[in-house]
């Protein structure tokens, strides 16, 4: 059983650097090797960690000084990289969402899940945000069983990424995959059920319309609604707007059942909060019973050290803490390849529904 875990990082951009800062907070965890095809990004990661820059991904994977892998590359590279890793060495892997980007990859993922003999954890950080974790812990008692679930995300546009890969559906899988697989995963988790039908209306209304890359205008969507019917009989809705960064809270989740309603409100990254407005808002949890009436609100503060380590309200740390335990043989994978694959399948169905105007049966 490992006591200390040595990581190899594949992909050293903005999110990769967030992973590095959070791994650094875990006792006994070190990043020993990094790889990125952009030398400047690899150099930043090496400077942050003291890790060795590897010339290729294969060199990183086969490095005997690596115990586990973290994949933080552009979305459309996840499957090619997992294929290459599977042919080189069997190591525990934490792979960023979305797990894949096209329906053609689904069969390979199923085969990989059945044949790969080391743990694979799909990074669904939103599960581990403290206010969302609190809502999950109290939802059954507060609602008596969720019958309606609404997730609203009003946030900033897609950020600039290396090579502008996130401006095009072909690279990202589309907004309802790239951005929203998190929310479809949360819906399955909170409802303990799978969707049977997806209906969506979405498009590109405001963002990136005046941008041009190699003669092409971005086609990534920036707003939409998705309605889902679940096998349990519950219903869920996602509302996404990516030109609403002026809001106080970025995510608002409400769950309602026969006994009452529970909500959480989650602010966006603190680095985007205007200093002249004072301290950034603190996450909130609100419980509203039907009888006796009387909503109660309490704040769910997040450790400032964890807020400083990334943009996801401390969730990246909690995720890594649990993955680290898995690598050491002391825990179980909580976000499986099956979970990651279903989140993408729902997102692809939502993309298709919005494109065709038809409900999609899963």
C-alpha positions, 0 to 999 in steps of 0.5 A: 500500500502506497503511503506517498503518491507521485503524480504525472500531469498531462496538460498544464493549462489553466485547469491543469495548474488548478490541479497542481495547486490542489495536489500540493495541499495533500500530505505525501502527494507530489507531482514528479513529471509533467507533459504539455505540447506547449513548452511554455505551459510545461515550464510553468507547471515544472516551476510550480512543482519542481517536476521533470518536464517529459518530452512525450506523453509516453515518456511520462506514462512509463516514468517509474517515478509516477504512481498515478496520472491526471489528464487535463488536456482538451476534451477531444484528446481524452480518448486518444490519450486513454488509448495510448495509456492503456497500451503502455502501462496500467496506472490509476487515472483521474481524467477531466470531464467530459470523458469523451466528445462524440457518440462514436467513442462510447463503445470504446469507453465501455470496453476500456471500463471492462478491461482496464485493471486500475482505478479510473476517476472522472473529474466531476468537481461540482459534486464536491462543492461544499454547498452542493454536498450539503444539499445532497446530504439534507435533500431527502429529509428536507423534501421527502424525496425529490420530485422536481430538480432545477439547476441554474447556471448564470456565468461568464463566457468561455475563457480563452484556452490554448489554441482556442480549442473551446470555441468549436463544437468539434473540439469540445463536444458542444456546450451541453457536453463540455459545460453541462455534463457536470449538471447531468451528473449531479442530476443522476446523483441527487435523484438516484435515477437515470433519465429516459427522455431529454428535450432541449432548446439552446443556441449561440446568441451573444458570445464569440460572434465577432471572433474568427480563428483561421477563417472560422467563426466559433459555433459554441452555444452560450445559452439554453434550457434542457428538460429531463424525465427520469425513470423514477418519475422525477423531472429536472431542468437545466437553465444555462446562460453564459452572458450573465456574469453580473449575477451574485451567485453563479449556480443555484440548485433547487430540489422540491418534494412532498415535504418541502424545498431545499436550495443552494446558491454557489458564487463563481470564482472569487478572482472575478468578483469586483473588489469595490463590492467588498468580499465575495458572497458566501455560499448559502443553503436554504431549507423551506418546509411546507409545514410549518412554513418558515425558510431557514438560511445558513451560510456554507463557508469554504476554507479560504486556502481551498478558494485560493487554490482554484475556481471551484469552491474547494471541490478540486481539493476534496476530489483529489483527497478522495482520489489520493485515497483510492491510489493508496488503496484506502478508498473507492472510486466515486465517479466511475467511467460509467458515470462519466460516460452517461453524463456525456451521453445525456449531453450529446442527446441534449445537443441533438434535441436542440439541433433537431427540435425533437425529444430524444429517448435514452 
